[in-house]
Each structure stands twice: as C-alpha cells, then as structure tokens.
Amino acid sequence: MLVVLVTGGTALVQACVRRYFPSLRNGKHNDIAGFLLAVVGVVYAFIISFIAFNLWEQITTEYHATQTEASMVLQLAQDADVFDDTASSRIRQSALTYTRSVVAEWPTAATGHTTAEADRALEGLYTTYEELEPGNDTQRAFIEKSQDSLRELSILRTERVLDALQETGPTSSLWVVILLASALTLGFSVIFGLEDARLHYGMVGAMSVLVATNLFLILELSYPFLGELSASPESMQTVIQAIQALDTLQ
C-alpha cells in the first residue's frame, strides 16, 4: 500500500509539474537541483539508517530478554530432578502450564496487556515452590535458588509487557523529520529537468519505491513484539517441547 500510494502520489505531482512548469524540462537548473538532491539524499539516508538501527537494537534487546525468560523456565524444570518424582512432576507441570500460558498470551502481551490465565499460571508456579517441603540441605538450596529465579522471571515478564506498551517506534517529532526528508528527496527528484518523460518517470518512480520501502521498514521495526521483524514466543515453544521431553524420560 505504501509503495502504491507514495509512487502514485509522486507520479501525479510529477505529471502536474511537467504540465504546468514546462520550462523545468530543459534542465538549466539541474546543477543546483542535482547538488541539493545529493545533499538531501545523504541526510535522508543518515536519518533512516540511524532510526532503523536504534529500532533494530530495541528488537534485539527484547529478543534476548525473551530468550532469558524462556531459559529460566527450562532451568526450573530441569532443577526439579533433585526432588522426588511427585514433587518434580508437579514443578514441571507448573512450569509447562506457565510456558503455555505465555505463548497463548503473546498476542495480547504484544500490545501491553496480560491475560488472567497467564497471571494464574505464574501464581501457580509460585505456590508450587511455596508448598515444597525440603528433605535435605540440597533441596532447600534448590528451592531458594528457584524462588530467586522465579522472582526474576516475574520481573522479566512484567518488563516485557510494559515495553510492549511503551515502545511504539519513533516519536511524532521524529516522524515529522522522516516525512519531511522523504518529501524533500522526492520533491528534488521531481523538479530535476529531463526532456525524456519516460526516463524522468522511471527515475522518480524508482526513488518513490525506495522511499516507500524505507517508510515500511520503519513501521515494521516500530513494534518489537508485532510483525515479521520482532521478538516472538518461539523460544517459549521450544521450552514446552523440552519440558515434555523431560516428562517422557521420567
């Protein structure tokens, strides 16, 4: 849609310019227009690169945080081996319930909200450890370690949800800069003088596609938990399979 709208709109403006300002076709102003186009193009490329890099860093950070959250759940399930079969099975089942609830909650959490099912699953995980009765010092140490991990797990989940609510891409002022730089880049390419209409339309069309795809890239990177280029619950799904494999071995 962006490619069609930007390219179509620019072509319409270009047609008006070529019709109502025919003197621009002779290219007498091309030295100045070409210089300004080069300067604006460099500035535009810098702005897009800077914003895209920062947004990608944001996605990478959330991706690693999600992996950490998933690995902590798996570690809880693996550490359950120090307890008897009944207790370890309960721990793994609680961890499995929580992980499944996170995967089910993901579309909601991606917009900065939680579900009651995931909240109850986390509470159930807490309850499981609170009700464990250690039989020796080793089990007591693992319970303390697991409770610390569980508190950190809860913090990671809360931060993930809050980040999804707050991290919504460039601010309105940055969008003004992006759109202004895009408009200037396309504007100078439109007024660049060429007698050959097909060549001119082709050049401006290619520039329009480039600008549209850059705008799409910024939009795609603006939401770290939505879209193709985003953190995903894949690591949690891997943990589900791993915990189920542990249960099978038992």
C-alpha positions as CSV (number, residue, x, y, z in Angstrom):
1,M,0.0,0.0,0.0
2,L,2.8,2.4,0.8
3,V,4.6,1.7,-2.5
4,V,1.3,2.2,-4.4
5,L,0.4,5.4,-2.5
6,V,3.8,7.0,-2.5
7,T,4.6,6.1,-6.1
8,G,1.2,7.0,-7.4
9,G,1.1,10.3,-5.5
10,T,4.6,11.3,-6.6
11,A,3.7,10.4,-10.2
12,L,0.6,12.6,-10.0
13,V,2.7,15.5,-8.6
14,Q,5.3,14.9,-11.3
15,A,2.7,15.0,-14.1
16,C,1.4,18.3,-12.8
17,V,4.9,19.8,-12.6
18,R,5.8,18.7,-16.2
19,R,2.5,20.1,-17.5
20,Y,2.3,23.4,-15.7
21,F,6.1,24.1,-15.5
22,P,7.4,23.0,-18.9
23,S,10.4,25.3,-18.6
24,L,11.9,22.9,-16.0
25,R,12.3,20.2,-18.7
26,N,15.3,22.0,-20.3
27,G,17.4,21.2,-17.2
28,K,19.1,24.6,-16.8
29,H,18.7,24.3,-13.1
30,N,20.0,20.7,-12.9
31,D,23.3,21.7,-11.4
32,I,21.7,23.3,-8.4
33,A,18.9,20.7,-8.2
34,G,21.3,17.8,-8.5
35,F,23.5,19.2,-5.8
36,L,20.6,19.7,-3.4
37,L,19.2,16.3,-4.2
38,A,22.6,14.7,-3.3
39,V,22.8,16.6,0.0
40,V,19.2,15.8,0.9
41,G,19.7,12.2,-0.1
42,V,22.7,11.8,2.2
43,V,20.8,13.4,5.1
44,Y,17.8,11.2,4.3
45,A,19.9,8.1,4.3
46,F,21.5,9.0,7.6
47,I,18.2,9.7,9.3
48,I,16.7,6.4,8.1
49,S,19.8,4.4,9.0
50,F,20.0,5.9,12.4
51,I,16.4,5.3,13.3
52,A,16.3,1.8,11.8
53,F,19.5,0.9,13.7
54,N,18.0,2.0,17.0
55,L,14.7,0.3,16.4
56,W,16.6,-3.0,15.5
57,E,18.6,-2.7,18.7
58,Q,15.3,-2.4,20.5
59,I,14.0,-5.6,18.9
60,T,17.3,-7.4,19.6
61,T,17.1,-6.5,23.3
62,E,13.6,-7.8,23.6
63,Y,14.5,-11.0,21.7
64,H,17.4,-11.7,24.2
65,A,15.1,-10.9,27.1
66,T,12.5,-13.3,25.9
67,Q,15.2,-16.0,25.5
68,T,16.4,-15.4,29.0
69,E,12.8,-15.7,30.3
70,A,12.4,-19.0,28.5
71,S,15.7,-20.4,29.6
72,M,14.9,-19.6,33.2
73,V,11.6,-21.6,33.0
74,L,13.5,-24.5,31.4
75,Q,16.1,-24.3,34.2
76,L,13.4,-24.5,36.8
77,A,12.0,-27.7,35.2
78,Q,15.5,-29.2,34.9
79,D,16.4,-28.5,38.6
80,A,13.3,-30.4,39.7
81,D,15.3,-33.6,39.4
82,V,16.7,-33.1,42.9
83,F,13.2,-33.7,44.4
84,D,11.1,-36.9,44.4
85,D,9.0,-37.9,41.5
86,T,5.8,-36.4,42.8
87,A,7.4,-33.0,43.5
88,S,9.4,-32.9,40.3
89,S,6.4,-33.8,38.3
90,R,4.4,-31.0,39.9
91,I,7.1,-28.5,39.3
92,R,7.4,-29.4,35.6
93,Q,3.7,-29.4,35.2
94,S,3.5,-25.9,36.7
95,A,6.4,-24.7,34.5
96,L,4.7,-26.2,31.5
97,T,1.4,-24.6,32.3
98,Y,3.1,-21.2,32.7
99,T,5.0,-21.5,29.4
100,R,1.9,-22.5,27.5
101,S,0.0,-19.5,29.0
102,V,2.8,-17.2,27.9
103,V,2.6,-18.5,24.3
104,A,-1.2,-18.1,24.4
105,E,-0.9,-14.7,26.0
106,W,1.6,-13.4,23.4
107,P,-0.8,-11.6,21.0
108,T,-2.3,-9.8,24.0
109,A,1.0,-9.1,25.7
110,A,2.4,-7.7,22.4
111,T,0.0,-4.8,22.9
112,G,1.0,-4.2,26.5
113,H,-1.7,-6.2,28.3
114,T,-1.8,-9.5,30.2
115,T,-4.3,-12.3,30.5
116,A,-5.8,-13.7,33.7
117,E,-4.8,-17.3,32.6
118,A,-1.1,-16.3,32.5
119,D,-1.3,-14.4,35.8
120,R,-2.9,-17.5,37.4
121,A,-0.2,-19.8,35.9
122,L,2.5,-17.6,37.4
123,E,0.8,-17.6,40.8
124,G,0.5,-21.4,40.5
125,L,4.3,-21.6,39.9
126,Y,4.9,-19.6,43.0
127,T,2.5,-21.7,45.0
128,T,4.2,-24.9,43.9
129,Y,7.5,-23.8,45.3
130,E,6.0,-22.4,48.5
131,E,4.4,-25.7,49.2
132,L,7.5,-27.8,48.7
133,E,8.9,-29.5,51.8
134,P,12.7,-29.8,51.5
135,G,14.0,-33.2,52.7
136,N,17.7,-32.2,52.9
137,D,20.1,-29.2,52.5
138,T,20.4,-29.7,48.8
139,Q,16.7,-29.5,48.2
140,R,16.5,-26.5,50.5
141,A,19.2,-24.7,48.5
142,F,17.5,-25.5,45.2
143,I,14.2,-24.2,46.5
144,E,15.8,-20.9,47.5
145,K,17.7,-20.6,44.2
146,S,14.5,-21.5,42.2
147,Q,12.4,-18.9,44.2
148,D,15.1,-16.2,43.3
149,S,14.9,-17.3,39.6
150,L,11.1,-17.2,39.8
151,R,11.1,-13.6,41.1
152,E,13.5,-12.6,38.3
153,L,11.2,-14.4,35.8
154,S,8.2,-12.4,37.1
155,I,10.2,-9.2,36.6
156,L,11.2,-10.1,33.1
157,R,7.6,-10.8,32.2
158,T,6.4,-7.5,33.7
159,E,9.2,-5.6,31.8
160,R,8.3,-7.3,28.6
161,V,4.6,-6.3,28.9
162,L,5.5,-2.7,29.8
163,D,8.0,-2.5,27.0
164,A,5.3,-3.6,24.5
165,L,3.0,-0.9,25.8
166,Q,5.7,1.9,25.7
167,E,7.9,1.0,22.7
168,T,5.9,2.2,19.7
169,G,8.6,3.5,17.4
170,P,9.7,7.0,16.6
171,T,8.1,9.9,18.3
172,S,5.8,12.3,16.5
173,S,8.6,14.8,16.1
174,L,10.9,12.1,14.5
175,W,8.1,11.2,12.2
176,V,7.9,14.8,11.1
177,V,11.6,14.7,10.3
178,I,11.3,11.4,8.4
179,L,8.3,12.6,6.3
180,L,9.9,16.0,5.6
181,A,13.1,14.4,4.5
182,S,11.2,11.9,2.3
183,A,9.1,14.7,0.8
184,L,12.3,16.8,0.0
185,T,14.0,13.8,-1.5
186,L,11.1,13.1,-3.8
187,G,10.5,16.8,-4.5
188,F,14.0,17.5,-5.8
189,S,13.8,14.3,-8.0
190,V,10.5,15.6,-9.4
191,I,11.9,19.0,-10.4
192,F,15.1,17.5,-11.9
193,G,14.9,18.5,-15.5
194,L,14.7,15.8,-18.2
195,E,13.1,16.1,-21.7
196,D,12.6,12.4,-21.9
197,A,9.3,11.8,-20.0
198,R,9.7,8.1,-19.7
199,L,13.2,8.4,-18.3
200,H,12.1,11.0,-15.8
201,Y,9.1,9.0,-14.7
202,G,11.3,5.9,-14.3
203,M,13.8,7.8,-12.2
204,V,11.2,9.3,-9.9
205,G,9.3,6.0,-9.7
206,A,12.5,4.2,-8.6
207,M,13.1,6.9,-6.0
208,S,9.5,6.7,-4.8
209,V,9.7,2.9,-4.4
210,L,12.9,3.4,-2.3
211,V,11.3,6.0,-0.1
212,A,8.1,3.8,0.4
213,T,10.1,0.7,1.3
214,N,12.1,2.8,3.8
215,L,8.9,4.0,5.4
216,F,7.6,0.4,5.5
217,L,10.9,-0.7,7.2
218,I,10.5,2.0,9.9
219,L,6.9,0.9,10.5
220,E,7.8,-2.8,10.6
221,L,10.6,-2.1,13.2
222,S,8.5,0.2,15.3
223,Y,6.8,-2.5,17.3
224,P,9.2,-5.0,18.9
225,F,6.5,-7.7,19.5
226,L,4.5,-7.3,16.4
227,G,5.2,-8.1,12.7
228,E,7.7,-10.3,10.9
229,L,10.7,-8.5,12.3
230,S,10.0,-8.8,16.0
231,A,10.6,-10.8,19.2
232,S,8.5,-13.9,19.2
233,P,7.4,-16.8,21.5
234,E,9.4,-19.3,19.6
235,S,11.9,-19.8,22.5
236,M,8.9,-20.5,24.8
237,Q,7.6,-23.1,22.3
238,T,11.0,-24.7,22.3
239,V,10.8,-24.9,26.2
240,I,7.4,-26.6,26.0
241,Q,8.9,-29.3,23.9
242,A,11.9,-29.6,26.2
243,I,9.8,-30.0,29.3
244,Q,7.6,-32.5,27.6
245,A,10.7,-34.5,26.7
246,L,11.8,-34.4,30.4
247,D,8.5,-35.8,31.4
248,T,8.8,-38.5,28.8
249,L,12.2,-39.5,30.2
250,Q,10.8,-39.7,33.7
